[in-house]
Amino acid sequence: MQVKYWKVAVTVLVPVILLLMPVPAGLPVKAWQLFAVYLGAIIGLMLRPAPEPVVLIVAVAVSSICFKNTSIVLAGYASTTAWLVFSAFMLGQAFVETGLGRRIAYILIGKLGRTTLGLGYVAAFTDMIISPATPSNTARTGGLVYPIFRSIAVTLDSEPGPTSRRIGGYLTLLLYQISITTASMFLTASATNLLVTTFAKSILKQDVSWTQWAMAIFPPSLLILLLVPYIVYKLYPPEIKTINNKEIAANGLAEIGLTTRREKTLALLFVLSIIGWATGTITKIDATAVAIGFVGACLVTGVVKWESLVNAKGAWNTLIWYGGIISLADGLAKAGFFKWLTDVMAKNLNFTGYDAYIILVGLLVISIPVRYFFASLAPYCSTFIPVLFTLGLVANVPVWPLIFLMGAMSEFGCLLTHYGNAVAPVLFGPGYVDQATWWKVGTIVMVVAAVIYLTAGMAYWKVLGLY
Amino acid sequence: MQVKYWKVAVTVLVPVILLLMPVPAGLPVKAWQLFAVYLGAIIGLMLRPAPEPVVLIVAVAVSSICFKNTSIVLAGYASTTAWLVFSAFMLGQAFVETGLGRRIAYILIGKLGRTTLGLGYVAAFTDMIISPATPSNTARTGGLVYPIFRSIAVTLDSEPGPTSRRIGGYLTLLLYQISITTASMFLTASATNLLVTTFAKSILKQDVSWTQWAMAIFPPSLLILLLVPYIVYKLYPPEIKTINNKEIAANGLAEIGLTTRREKTLALLFVLSIIGWATGTITKIDATAVAIGFVGACLVTGVVKWESLVNAKGAWNTLIWYGGIISLADGLAKAGFFKWLTDVMAKNLNFTGYDAYIILVGLLVISIPVRYFFASLAPYCSTFIPVLFTLGLVANVPVWPLIFLMGAMSEFGCLLTHYGNAVAPVLFGPGYVDQATWWKVGTIVMVVAAVIYLTAGMAYWKVLGLY
């Protein structure tokens, strides 16, 4: 294991130095200690001197040994947030295993994939359909959807290099834009969305249900999703314009074989879960209960076996490090850290005279350039979302637009680079698309998304009565 | 997957019937609902229509969907109890992987294993040494210690069948007695000990620290451990009386190779953890913090890699089902179930005029015959320990002897059968020992343990001032 020692040093030294400094006036000691560990954990997540779960286990261990707060730093492991992510991860496994995800893709390819542009829409819809049950872009797009479309590219003799522009480059670049867009759509479509709602709860005192998220964000993001294949098609056109989609679909479906009972059961349970999530505000059954119920039902009906779930390492990794980071973030809130931060900002910043809309735009603008420094989404959400929410609170911005704008744009900010989201290396890695194109197209789509959210999105939220 | 449908039916029907019955007078509805799910979970653990984690996931799902108490049924996953078990499980992995466990065994064999009786003591000490960091009998004895001694038996031409009595039968039967005895010694030597302390907290309102457990139970159990090799040697004598221990040890150590840095680091960290656990009452660092710190330190120093921990399925299985069962048990306590149970018992039972000691003996006696119906230890602890504690509470028995006697004897009760503990099938399975012998010797050792606890143990606790 080759570890870069400077990474270890930075991760350890920053919290140590912080702890050696005097506690800022007005801040409880407990909160300062937690903040030091939290910062160390986030630096660990950014620099990755070790895998994420190891970083969080060490953070939890240090915090519980040095500051005697074991219960506080374990609290996140019982949070409905961590379990929603964990359960949804388990479900992603079911889509891969049963072949249902691939079947959906090939059926859509057969129906809508005659043109390359149509194929782009098929990719978008496939990714969107399974997004509510796969909170990992890497699992959804990297593991399930992209392999299908990459194999289509390979079949059509489009490999990385001279032939990449035939179709492979287009599909690859497009799938990144799609993956990020669908990630924003549902609370369960990206693990980081749950971090956003965690801070909405702890800083803005606002619970956000699965339904509320989908109501507010799905429509504007769907508009963006409908534009994305066309935008990429225009900016980075594939040389192949039509394909023999019927043959590709027939071969793909033949390979998967007949629909099994497991697949049908999964499809039924998935629809029931969507209904469960969508009606949560009426039935009062929370999203986590639905997700755990979905997992339980998959196990009982034999859609997946426990053996294969226990091998779903991504789910366990996520449980460990999300549970840890949520513990720390919640602990910070309970110890009064964000209240103190708000007070400090309120004393030193003056937003009077500025319109709430201008402030929202301002917050969005300052959230963009920092994205170049974040090699994945969770550290961004763990550090910047609390700051943005606190600033918004100080500036007295209406909470709902604040949550949904920052939440949705936390995803779209990933588009700026080829490392902004964990799935980016999976798609960029094969080398179908050069970096300049990747950044350029991503930036354009990000700007389009921002404009849509600041115009149509804000107007729509007004209609919903969110502010 | 061949499932016995009657098992599913019983597991599902019992809670359903319970829920259809009127709620007993004086019991909150919430507590009754939780109790039904809890009972279903325990029946599921007993009959095993599905693996333990699946049973608990379904119980958690049903409870959170039907009774809207997601947070309550997830609470156990943040409990220090569940994390202590989980962390210790992870550590057991380190002992197996680094070869440290095997090295300890071979060193002891070289020093003390010249006679077959001495070899028995080596088995006892090896198992005892690693027991504080391996809360699974299956992992400790079944996975680490037994394979060493079985290979010695095989080397000496003692296989199941006609040659079993040469030495293999003795070592096999002995290791079961040892495994159960060491399991009682430390809070972290058996996952079920944590269930006992969970109920001590929720029913008897008594926290039990790692140190307190070790102080009270280690000495009497050590006495039993010292008797066990001799007892088995007399009751089931091996034909081989002396062995070439030097050669066996030399070969074993040669196979493991030179001591690695990882092994030395693990040994050091293990000693530090024992010190950490033993001094917990002084340092105020709880056992869970020490255990998580131990895991973190093993990861940071490279003793084990995260990759191998994430593959330690036993640990994840245990986290899921212990977390679930602890959530339900704690939920029951918080909903007032045990208070109600105590009131009902107090109204219907009359212990006045009986001496506390007689009542303790009585409780012990009623706890024994039920053991024949339990195919593993956790369901026994989940159902009978609360009943025994409640009875003790109603009878006004001093809490410390109640906790420690029932706690220690929960382990020794496993000795009665060849299925009472998860490690039993691993040892009984190969066929070295017939069932009649297994039950007979186990029963004798169990009686010896009971007598020692009721005489020397009680006297010692008196000296400690525990009652």
Interface residues (C-beta under 8 A of the other chain):
Chain A: M1 A50 P51 P53 V54 I57 V58 V60 A61 V62 S64 I65 K68 T70 S71 L74 A75 G76 Y77 A78 S79 T80 W83 K284 I285 D286 T288 A289 V290 I292 G293 V295 G296 A297 L299 V300 G302 K305 W306 V310 N311 K313 W316 N317 G323 S327
Chain B: M1 A50 P51 P53 V54 I57 V58 V60 A61 V62 S64 I65 K68 T70 S71 L74 A75 G76 Y77 A78 S79 T80 W83 K284 I285 D286 T288 A289 V290 I292 G293 V295 G296 A297 L299 V300 G302 K305 W306 V310 N311 K313 W316 N317 G323 S327
